[in-house]
Amino acid sequence: MNNNQRDTASGSSSRREFIGTVGRLAATSALAGVAVPHVHAASGDDTIQLALIGCGGRGSGAIANAMSAGGLVLGDDGGTKRAAATGAVGPVKLVAMADLRQDRLDQSHAALTETLGNKVDVPKERQFQGFDAYRHAIDCLRPGDVAVLATHAAFRAPHLEYAIQKGVHVFMEKNFAADPGGIKRILRAGEMAEKKNVKIAAGLMCRHSSARQALIQKIRDGAMGEIELIRAYRMDPGYLMGPFPKGENELLWQLSPGHPYQFMWSSGGVFIELMIHQIDECFWIKDSWPVTAHGVGGRFAGSTDCSQNLDSYSIEYTFADGTKALVTGRYIPNCANDFATYVHGTKCAAQFSGNTHAPTTRMYKDQRIGSSANISWRPEKETINPWQAEWDVLLSAIRQDRPHNEARRAALSNLGAIMGRAAVHSGKTITWDEAMASDFQFFAKVDGLTTNSPAPVQADAQGRYPAPVPGRTVEI
């Protein structure tokens, strides 16, 4: 149920690199033995315990970030600062793990143990496998501990709901739902968490990039004038999938690590999995949600892809003031690639982010992007990568008992991505109001899946899965 890929950033190693670099990562944590006021759990132990739900690269990397957290003080103005000397840090330990696949559970446990040593305390009796494994893992936690939710998006809402019901804080990886019905569950769960003082962190880590935060402040201060156009690109060689091999368990095959993006019901598809970060950046830059989206997409002639994805997506988002955001995803071999977000204001242009989410953030003297001689401003170099910073903020909020709930913002950014995908797949203009009102679900019975359940989408006689057809497909 897990995607074994993870993006990289400048500075310390990112989560995507974690499994491949376990032998080179330090086996100690700066958190060990630091005394802190007890505010996060019901017992006298100040250790924050973690349960990992979904043991792929994202989940395992999130655990590594949690163990390395240095703690941040959250200011009343919304700003943050490093807090190693303020009593905001303390010990963190992994105590339970769950995954649909035993081999992935074993691999992750071995890698984390090798890397993190005694910070991993997960004996066999706290390792759980299967569709209901998440409940057993969360049941190992105390109120005030943290569940790390890193499975496919289809399972995010039920896992989040259960954690909140148990009074357990949550770090949930992107993306958060495959369809509008799932988004509504996330929104309701976020409201429940607010009432129970349960903290929720969401894995849209670019929001925690100090370089991007600095450019956002420049934009808010008027340094670029009025923002008129945002452009975001993610184009790479692609993720073609072969036919379903007859005779296998089709549900488990669809949820295997080899198929992280290929099915709409489970992950939301390749476009949302890859572009949600940059779509969230567009909404952050504008500080608003779009009012409409329309777009085009398709597959190249002769494509042998058997998945449900298109290989090209081009979407035009329009905001209430008429401003546009153009978002392009292309996943085809042997083509020119790009991975960046650009901003154009009435005074000048800027690059907001760069390759593989690097903090390639700078403002230019005019609209010409690219020449170093034309750069007018750069932020201070990031000292903490955003994957780490998002954990610093969450753990500090828990230890200081400060409000921290990213569920609504994350869910609405995800809905904006769903809105764009639906516009391409349907061939129609989709409005924000339509997306917000929609209860559409690809598969409504995800909570009841078992190993023996039929797969929510079935392959044809050639092992191919149905792809969207503009003019006929409905997703909103």
Secondary structure, DSSP 8 states (H G I E B T S, - for coil): ---------SSS--GGGTGGGGGGS-S--TTTT------SSSSS---EEEEEES-SHHHHHHHHHHHT---EEE-TTS-EEE-TTTT----EEEEEEEES-HHHHHHHHHHHHHHHGGGB---GGGEEESTTHHHHHHHTS-TT-EEEE-S-GGGHHHHHHHHHHTT-EEEE-S---SSHHHHHHHHHHHHHHHHHT--EEES-GGGG-HHHHHHHHHHHTTTT-SEEEEEEEEEES--------TTS-HHHHHTSTT-SSS-HHHH--HHHHHHHHHHHHHHHHHTS--SEEEEEEE--TT----SS--SEEEEEEE-TTS-EEEEEEEE-TTS--EEEEEEEESS-EEEEE-GGG----EEESSS--S-GGGEEE-----SS-HHHHHHHHHHHHHHHT---B-HHHHHHHHHHHHHHHHHHHHTS-EEHHHHHH----S-TTGGG--TTS--SS---TTS------TTT----
